[in-house]
């Protein structure tokens, strides 16, 4: 059953064409704006809304990568990272009555975890396949405060200063746009790979490896309040799960066929998970 956006989310939605406020149609099948032409956006059968401007072709992660990430994350091996992200956000913003945007939400793994903590969440992703899986996941779990749309993190379909929190997990960090939608004093939580993240996978694929570089697009105009490093090991068993892990990483597209064959010879892989959660505040 499709979830309708709650009033907290509805009050923040902005038409991507004319930037007017949006509302739910009487039958709940679409969103429309209050601009001169009343632009209309229908909900898909899966429950998401495509809020990209006209003429936009499908973008974001390919369907294969999205499904691989969904299947791997459903193993819940990343639960400690999701819990650390939720704990960090909750330390700074009370869930009740708070509006949270997950900018680059993918298939919704982290978005749903945040919604389970009581936030009204709106997940946006450039991939229709990702938005569809995220909306269906939220509906299956009966979450009443989740909304998903196809949108760019660089052009969020939300009014100025309408969000209490923006979460950005392994996605481009569009500081200017995040600052636009955040209220004064609002929180931005950025989660990204630490130096040794997935080192075990890299060592299985490549003869020579090095630690991950730091991020070059972290905010410079916001105040950093906290930085937490989350480190733990996981063991991945079975070729299907190993291939799903591989397919959800950028290494999948950069690895030679010969190196890719090395992973097919394994049945079990142990690798460190190393993630950083950085909390920023809009001044």
Secondary structure as GFF3:
##gff-version 3
##sequence-region A 1 283
A	DSSP	alpha_helix	7	10	.	.	.	ID=ss1
A	DSSP	beta_strand	22	24	.	.	.	ID=ss2
A	DSSP	beta_strand	30	33	.	.	.	ID=ss3
A	DSSP	beta_strand	40	42	.	.	.	ID=ss4
A	DSSP	beta_strand	49	50	.	.	.	ID=ss5
A	DSSP	alpha_helix	63	73	.	.	.	ID=ss6
A	DSSP	alpha_helix	79	92	.	.	.	ID=ss7
A	DSSP	beta_strand	99	103	.	.	.	ID=ss8
A	DSSP	alpha_helix	109	116	.	.	.	ID=ss9
A	DSSP	beta_strand	120	125	.	.	.	ID=ss10
A	DSSP	alpha_helix	128	140	.	.	.	ID=ss11
A	DSSP	beta_strand	146	150	.	.	.	ID=ss12
A	DSSP	beta_strand	163	169	.	.	.	ID=ss13
A	DSSP	alpha_helix	175	181	.	.	.	ID=ss14
A	DSSP	beta_strand	182	193	.	.	.	ID=ss15
A	DSSP	alpha_helix	199	205	.	.	.	ID=ss16
A	DSSP	beta_strand	223	237	.	.	.	ID=ss17
A	DSSP	alpha_helix	239	247	.	.	.	ID=ss18
A	DSSP	alpha_helix	251	254	.	.	.	ID=ss19
A	DSSP	alpha_helix	257	264	.	.	.	ID=ss20
A	DSSP	beta_strand	268	281	.	.	.	ID=ss21
###
